Amino acid sequence: IKTPPIIDGCLKGVLRKQVIDIVELLPEYNLEEASISPFELQQADELFLTNVIVGVQSVTKYRKKQYKNDVAKSLVAKLNLKVMLS
């Protein structure tokens, strides 16, 4: 999972931090914080945005590419479980 760094204009949000913390605990994913090019967006299997108001929001289409939302759904379930256990 790749996320842009704060210096690229990404907000240092609460939900972003929670998602990063969860992803770092999951052995099936590697987290990389690096700039993302438009070419990489089109090559990705899945895109999602995080926002404390909306939560984890899947991007279903960018230009002509359609995306899955399996990882986003999984992260929402893990976030909900974390909230319930808190």
Secondary structure as the mmCIF struct_conf table of DSSP 4:
data_model
#
loop_
_struct_conf.conf_type_id
_struct_conf.id
_struct_conf.beg_label_comp_id
_struct_conf.beg_label_asym_id
_struct_conf.beg_label_seq_id
_struct_conf.end_label_comp_id
_struct_conf.end_label_asym_id
_struct_conf.end_label_seq_id
STRN STRN1 LYS A 2 THR A 3
HELX_RH_3T_P HELX_RH_3T_P1 ILE A 6 ASP A 8
TURN_TY1_P TURN_TY1_P1 GLY A 9 GLY A 9
HELX_RH_AL_P HELX_RH_AL_P1 VAL A 14 LEU A 25
TURN_TY1_P TURN_TY1_P2 PRO A 27 GLU A 28
STRN STRN2 GLU A 32 GLU A 33
HELX_RH_AL_P HELX_RH_AL_P2 PRO A 38 GLN A 43
BEND BEND1 ASP A 45 ASP A 45
STRN STRN3 GLU A 46 GLU A 46
STRN STRN4 LEU A 47 ASN A 51
TURN_TY1_P TURN_TY1_P3 VAL A 52 VAL A 54
STRN STRN5 GLY A 55 VAL A 59
STRN STRN6 LYS A 61 TYR A 62
TURN_TY1_P TURN_TY1_P4 ARG A 63 LYS A 64
STRN STRN7 LYS A 65 GLN A 66
STRN STRN8 LYS A 68 LYS A 68
HELX_RH_AL_P HELX_RH_AL_P3 ASP A 70 LEU A 85
#
